[in-house]
Amino acid sequence: MTEKIPATVVTGFLGAGKTSLIQNLLRNANGSRLALIINEFGDIGIDGELVKACAIEGCPEENIVELANGCICCTVADDFLPTMQTLLNRPNPPEHIVIETSGLALPKPLVKAFNWPEVKTRLTVDGVIAVVDGPALASGRFADNPGAVQSRLAADPSITHESPIAELFEDQINCADLIILNKIDQMDDAALQAAEAAIRKELKRRPRILSTSHGAVASEILLGQRAGAEDDLESRVSHHELEGEDHDHDEFASFHLDLPSFRAPEELLTRLRPIIDRHDILRIKGFLDILDKEMRLVVQAVGDRIQHYYDRPWIDGESRLSRLVVIGMKGLDRAEIERALAL
């Protein structure tokens, strides 16, 4: 029997730095023939566009598969398995498959799918990597807040569990073989120690923990873990299995906004932070068309931390759209957000 093709699952909450980690991995894959599956929450794929813009040798555009409009953990049969079978049945299949889950996905259902008869004899989970946003963790973003839970219970009696963000964080790190504590360049020593302590407090197993910035981790560390995670499901604790709950995303909301061109980045950026704070937006990402600029502007926001940079020239014939994806908790006021950004 031929050796199974290894697959690496990259998980982590919204804005943790999964795409940066994967970009770095692809640039330093040392000639390995890779395929990449990118899953995003919402109907517009931004991360796939960012990876394609790099034009990385060894991972041509046809080897990048985007699965948008839903978390891969909820669409295993409809999206994931057919995609994997297509990759495996190519005349020249990949040597390694990297799967970037949505920031709202549970990794364990995806790992379980590797035991399905359609792929079990041909694939194995080389390792699950959880990327953690260090500054967000240190600030308490993923910690359960008892007062907030009580407020949510009072507003909606059907809610019986802790913060969905806290649950996602715990499920993601407790499925991991390797945890990447990212963005340490934005942290002082006290914050770094707080983040490491918060991870260890919630761990039910003993994955390796590495600290880094910009997802800069050597490919030989990320690939070749040989974890066989699909055969080690019992140790990967999940809230939803323990509590007998179905996993859904009803507590989160996502939409995209098409905006006009801007004379300068500051026209939009100066309005973003107060909007993010007012609506407690978790994540904003997308592209802007800046008049008189031949380059596409990337905008990334995680909470109130906002970054922007030009990534590549607009391509001849390409629609120069300004488009942002907005993700937050249920009840986001789309109309108000759109009015504030389109002024």
Secondary structure as UniProt FT lines:
FT   STRAND          5..11
FT   TURN            14..15
FT   HELIX           18..27
FT   TURN            30..31
FT   STRAND          34..39
FT   HELIX           47..53
FT   TURN            57..58
FT   HELIX           61..63
FT   STRAND          64..67
FT   HELIX           72..74
FT   HELIX           76..80
FT   HELIX           81..88
FT   STRAND          96..100
FT   TURN            103..104
FT   HELIX           107..113
FT   TURN            114..115
FT   TURN            117..122
FT   STRAND          123..133
FT   HELIX           134..138
FT   TURN            139..142
FT   HELIX           146..155
FT   TURN            157..158
FT   HELIX           164..173
FT   TURN            174..175
FT   STRAND          178..182
FT   HELIX           184..186
FT   HELIX           189..202
FT   STRAND          208..211
FT   TURN            214..215
FT   HELIX           219..222
FT   HELIX           229..231
FT   TURN            234..235
FT   HELIX           239..242
FT   TURN            243..244
FT   TURN            250..251
FT   STRAND          252..259
FT   HELIX           266..279
FT   STRAND          283..288
FT   TURN            291..292
FT   STRAND          295..302
FT   TURN            303..304
FT   STRAND          305..313
FT   TURN            316..317
FT   STRAND          322..329
FT   TURN            330..331
FT   HELIX           334..341
//
